[in-house]
Amino acid sequence: MAGPFHIVRFPHPWLTVISVETIRGGSFAEGTDDVKVYEAAFERIVAAALPVDDSREKIKSTMEKS
């Protein structure tokens, strides 16, 4: 299971950096296969996300149930 992460892209010639947060602290990866793994994970998250209006409605509905 992955925790929060940030993808930080810089203009050429600098490498993309991944910042990963865990309960024990953070770590960084750059210019490695790890970057590809996190970029692919982010694309899957984006593909699974609801559109903005649907997200708002889902949040509103959930709050009303509480």
Secondary structure in CASP SS format (residue, H / E / C, confidence):
PFRMAT SS
TARGET T0000
AUTHOR 0000-0000-0000
METHOD secondary structure of the structure
MODEL  1
M C 1.00
A C 1.00
G C 1.00
P C 1.00
F E 1.00
H E 1.00
I E 1.00
V E 1.00
R C 1.00
F C 1.00
P C 1.00
H C 1.00
P C 1.00
W C 1.00
L C 1.00
T C 1.00
V E 1.00
I E 1.00
S E 1.00
V E 1.00
E E 1.00
T E 1.00
I C 1.00
R C 1.00
G E 1.00
G E 1.00
S E 1.00
F E 1.00
A E 1.00
E E 1.00
G C 1.00
T C 1.00
D H 1.00
D H 1.00
V H 1.00
K H 1.00
V H 1.00
Y H 1.00
E H 1.00
A H 1.00
A H 1.00
F H 1.00
E H 1.00
R H 1.00
I H 1.00
V H 1.00
A H 1.00
A H 1.00
A C 1.00
L C 1.00
P C 1.00
V H 1.00
D H 1.00
D H 1.00
S H 1.00
R H 1.00
E H 1.00
K H 1.00
I H 1.00
K H 1.00
S H 1.00
T H 1.00
M H 1.00
E H 1.00
K H 1.00
S C 1.00
END
